[in-house]
Amino acid sequence: IGISDKFLFINEIFNGNKESYTQAISRLDKAESLQDAMDIIVSYTGENTESEAVIQLLDLVKLKLPSNE
């Protein structure tokens, strides 16, 4: 994750909470499937998956965890 993306995610998804961001990234690194990763993201964002920042984070996760569907 690039530095500009990191700041975007912290500010837009985690409401400026760097600790929540760090925790989420740690959890995402351990995700075993795309669905697991999406569940983790939703646990932080609620149902707000339409924001540009969330879409960018999901795109990065999809690169790491290809869909098994």
Backbone torsions as a table, in degrees:
resi	resn	phi	psi	omega
1	ILE	NA	126.3	179.4
2	GLY	-71.1	161.0	-176.6
3	ILE	-62.1	-40.3	-179.9
4	SER	-68.3	-37.7	176.3
5	ASP	-65.2	-40.7	179.8
6	LYS	-58.1	-48.1	179.7
7	PHE	-65.3	-38.3	176.8
8	LEU	-60.3	-48.2	-178.4
9	PHE	-63.2	-45.6	-179.7
10	ILE	-59.1	-46.7	-176.8
11	ASN	-73.0	-43.6	-172.5
12	GLU	-87.4	-37.3	-175.3
13	ILE	-95.5	-40.1	-172.1
14	PHE	-107.8	16.7	175.3
15	ASN	50.2	40.2	177.1
16	GLY	80.2	3.5	-177.0
17	ASN	-90.3	99.5	-177.0
18	LYS	-63.7	-35.3	-179.9
19	GLU	-64.4	-40.8	177.2
20	SER	-63.9	-40.8	177.4
21	TYR	-60.0	-49.3	-178.2
22	THR	-60.4	-42.6	178.5
23	GLN	-63.0	-44.4	-179.0
24	ALA	-63.4	-43.8	-179.8
25	ILE	-63.6	-40.3	177.0
26	SER	-60.8	-44.4	178.1
27	ARG	-65.0	-39.9	-179.9
28	LEU	-66.0	-35.5	177.6
29	ASP	-61.7	-27.5	-178.5
30	LYS	-93.8	-5.7	-178.7
31	ALA	-62.0	139.4	-177.3
32	GLU	-100.0	-11.9	179.5
33	SER	-149.2	164.9	177.7
34	LEU	-62.3	-38.8	178.8
35	GLN	-63.4	-41.9	176.2
36	ASP	-58.8	-45.3	-179.2
37	ALA	-63.7	-42.4	179.4
38	MET	-64.4	-38.2	177.2
39	ASP	-63.3	-39.7	178.2
40	ILE	-63.3	-46.9	-179.3
41	ILE	-61.5	-45.0	-180.0
42	VAL	-63.3	-30.7	178.6
43	SER	-64.5	-24.3	177.9
44	TYR	-95.3	-29.9	-173.1
45	THR	-102.3	-10.6	-170.4
46	GLY	70.3	-145.0	179.9
47	GLU	-88.2	6.6	-179.5
48	ASN	-79.2	76.7	179.6
49	THR	-105.2	11.1	-176.9
50	GLU	-97.3	-10.2	-177.8
51	SER	-69.7	152.9	-178.8
52	GLU	-58.8	-39.7	-179.6
53	ALA	-64.0	-42.9	179.4
54	VAL	-65.6	-41.9	178.6
55	ILE	-61.1	-42.9	178.3
56	GLN	-62.9	-43.6	179.1
57	LEU	-63.4	-43.1	177.5
58	LEU	-61.4	-39.2	178.3
59	ASP	-62.1	-41.2	177.9
60	LEU	-65.5	-41.0	178.9
61	VAL	-63.9	-40.1	-179.8
62	LYS	-62.5	-31.8	177.0
63	LEU	-66.2	-35.9	-178.5
64	LYS	-82.6	-36.9	-175.4
65	LEU	-122.2	87.5	179.2
66	PRO	-61.3	145.5	-178.7
67	SER	-63.3	139.8	177.0
68	ASN	-93.7	-2.5	-177.7
69	GLU	-77.3	NA	NA
